[in-house]
Amino acid sequence: MKENASTRAYGWFYSHACKKQLKAQYGGQTLKECRKEYREIIRRAKDIGPSRLFSAYCMAAWFIALNRSTGGSAEGGERCDFRYRRKKHSVCC
């Protein structure tokens, strides 16, 4: 896929959304590596044309680049610090 203004805008959006957390956990160099990897993924990706899924495509490319630049595995989860609480839902009849 060609890198254009849309792909750069989505990359900028996702990088700024994660910037503070990346710098706190991994340092500023990781953000630069992630941006470089994102551009490489976009260049190697197949072109999907004008699609409503374009933003999701760019988001997936960003998070793949994030995973690769932080050293995470494809399975994920081992370096994640987020904790999720499960809510118990009761069904009332």
N, C-alpha and C positions, 0 to 999 in steps of 0.2 A: 504494500500500500504506500502511496506517496505521503510524505509528511507535509501537511498543509496547516493553515491557520487553525482549523478545527481540532486537529490532533494535538497541536501545541497548546491550545486553550484548555482542552481537557487535561492534558498533562500538567499544566500550570495549576489548574484547580485542585487536582488530587494531590499534587506535591505540597501545596500550601495547606491543605487540610491535614496532612500528616507531618508537616515540617517540625513543629514543636516537639512532638513525641519522638520523632526520629533523632533529633539533635540530643534530646535528653538521654535516650537509651543507647544510641550507637555513634553519635558524633556527626559533625557536618560532612565528613567525607562520604558517608553512606548515602546522603541525599544526592550528592553529585554522581555517584555510581548508579544510583537508582534512576536518575534522569537520563543518563547515558544509555542504560539498559532499556529503558522505556522507548527511546528513539530507535534503538536497534530492533526491538520487537515489532514496532510499528512498520519499520522499513521491510522486515521479512514477512509480515502478515499479508494474507490474501486481501485483495480489495473487495469490500462488500457493497460499494456504490452508495447511492443516497438511501439510507435505511434508517428506520427509527431505532434500530439497535446499535447505531454507531457509538453512542455514548457508553453503552454497556460494554462494547468491544474495547473502547479505550480504557474504561475502568478496569476491565480484566487484564489488559496489557500492563497497566500501572501496578496492579497488585501482584502480578507475576514478577515484574521487575523488582518490586519491593521485597518479595520473598527471596529472589535470587541474590540481591545485593546485601541482604542481612544474614545470609547463610542458612536460611530455613530449608527444611526438606519439602518435598512435594506433598507429603502428607500433612504437614503443618502441625501446630498445637504444642510442640515441645518448648518453644521459646515464647509462647504467648503468656502475657501477664494478666489478661483480662479474665475475670471470673463472672460466670453467668449464674443467675439464680433461677431455678425452676419454680414456677408458681403452680400450686396444686389447684386444679380446677375441679369443681364439683358440679355434677349435672343434677339439676333440680327437676323433678317430675311432677 
